Every structure is written in C-alpha cells, then in structure tokens.
C-alpha cells in the first residue's frame, strides 16, 4: 500500500489532519473543473442522518468519463 505524505499530519492545504482524516475537495471547481456528477449518494451516520463536514454534505459522487469509454 502506497501512502502519500504518511509522515505528515498536514493536508495539502496546510490544515492539520488526523490519519485517515477528511477534508472537502471541490472537484467541480478549478483546477479540476469536472461537470456535475451523474450520481451522488450522501453518507449516512449511525443514526441515519446525512453527514456534513464544514457545511457540505459528505458522500460519494460518480462522474462519466467519456475519454475512458474507448478502453486502453
């Protein structure tokens, strides 16, 4: 298993992060600029309530990547 920055407790934006921590990444904003996801499923906590972090819903998003449809 390869771990990036495993010896650091700082995220790429300089904020302190615990091992296995979470920080939001806006994939629809530059530099990624992805279109809106075709599917988004929010993460639910143990009580069934939607999990939010820093005012954003945490979950799993799926994008269609047309450049991968042709195969390798």
C-alpha positions as CSV (number, residue, x, y, z in Angstrom):
1,X,0.0,0.0,0.0
2,X,1.4,3.4,-1.0
3,X,0.6,6.3,1.3
4,X,1.2,9.9,0.2
5,X,2.5,12.1,3.0
6,X,2.2,9.3,5.5
7,X,4.8,11.0,7.7
8,X,3.0,14.3,7.8
9,X,0.0,15.4,9.8
10,X,-0.8,18.2,7.4
11,X,-3.2,18.1,4.5
12,X,-2.2,19.5,1.1
13,X,-3.9,22.8,2.1
14,X,-1.8,23.1,5.3
15,X,-4.5,22.2,7.7
16,X,-3.9,19.6,10.4
17,X,-5.3,16.2,9.6
18,X,-5.6,13.0,11.6
19,X,-4.6,9.8,10.0
20,X,-7.5,8.8,7.8
21,X,-8.9,12.2,8.1
22,X,-11.3,14.0,5.7
23,X,-11.2,17.4,4.0
24,X,-13.6,18.5,1.4
25,X,-12.3,18.8,-2.2
26,X,-14.4,20.8,-4.8
27,X,-13.9,18.7,-7.9
28,X,-16.3,20.9,-9.9
29,X,-14.1,24.0,-9.2
30,X,-10.7,24.7,-10.8
31,X,-8.2,23.2,-11.2
32,X,-10.3,20.0,-11.7
33,X,-13.4,21.7,-13.2
34,X,-15.4,18.5,-13.5
35,X,-19.0,18.7,-14.7
36,X,-21.7,17.9,-12.1
37,X,-21.7,14.3,-11.1
38,X,-24.1,11.9,-12.7
39,X,-24.8,10.2,-9.4
40,X,-24.3,11.4,-5.8
41,X,-25.0,9.3,-2.7
42,X,-24.8,11.1,0.7
43,X,-23.0,9.4,3.6
44,X,-25.3,8.5,6.4
45,X,-24.2,8.4,10.1
46,X,-25.0,5.6,12.5
47,X,-28.4,7.3,13.3
48,X,-29.3,7.6,9.6
49,X,-28.7,11.3,9.4
50,X,-26.8,12.8,6.5
51,X,-23.1,13.5,7.4
52,X,-21.9,17.1,6.8
53,X,-18.4,18.5,7.2
54,X,-17.7,22.2,7.0
55,X,-21.2,22.8,5.9
56,X,-21.1,20.4,3.0
57,X,-22.8,17.0,2.6
58,X,-20.2,14.3,2.6
59,X,-20.8,11.4,0.2
60,X,-19.7,9.5,-2.9
61,X,-20.0,11.1,-6.4
62,X,-19.7,9.4,-9.7
63,X,-18.7,11.1,-13.0
64,X,-19.0,9.9,-16.5
65,X,-15.5,10.0,-18.1
66,X,-16.1,9.7,-21.9
67,X,-12.3,9.6,-22.6
68,X,-12.2,6.2,-20.8
69,X,-15.1,4.6,-22.7
70,X,-12.8,3.6,-25.6
71,X,-10.6,1.4,-23.4
72,X,-6.9,1.4,-23.1
